[in-house]
Amino acid sequence: MATTIGVSKEIRNALMSLKFEEGYRNLDQLISDLVAEHKKRKLLAASALFREKMEKTGLSLEDL
């Protein structure tokens, strides 16, 4: 099911450039991949913070 979203012309142009540069067939695929990459970065950041806190407390993964 398609829907319409409002973005500025600058953002639309940037998305279209990415679409063509990366070879996406449509913006839906591009945005889906951008969302997935964002989620991965958040997970990696949370993982790094978790490991940092574990090290500070002297724990290792084996302790879990």
N, C-alpha and C positions, 0 to 999 in steps of 0.2 A: 504494500500500500504506500503510495507516494504522498508526500506532504510538502509544503512550501515553508522555507525559513527565510528570515530577513537578515541579510548581511550587507555590509558596505560594499561599494564597488571595488575598493582596494582589496578587500578580503576575497571577493568573488574572482577578481583578476589573479590574485595569488594562487587561489585554489585551481583555477583553470590552467595556469602555468605549470603547477605541480602535476596536474592531470596529464598534460601533454608531455612534459619532461619524463615522467615516470611510466608512461604508456598505459594509464588506466583507461578503461572503456567508458566509465562514467564517474561522476562525482560521488555517488553512493559508495562505490568501492574505495575510493580515495579516503573519504571521511571515515569509513569503517576501519581502514588500516591506521589512520591517524589516531583514532580513539584507542585501538589496540596497543599502539606504540606508547601512548600516554599511560595506559594502565600498566604496561611493562615497566616504564620508568618509575612509576609510583611504587610498584612492588619491589624493584631493585633498591630504591631509596629506603623503604621500610626495612628491607632485609639488611642493608648496611647498618642502619641505626640499631637494629636488633643485635647484630653481631658485635657492634661497638659496645653496647650496654652489657652484653654477655662477657666480653673481655674485661670490662671495668669491674665486674663482680667476680671475676675469676672462674667463670663457667665455660664449658665447652659444649659442643653439640652432643657429645657422648653423655654428658650429665643429664641431658633431657631424656 
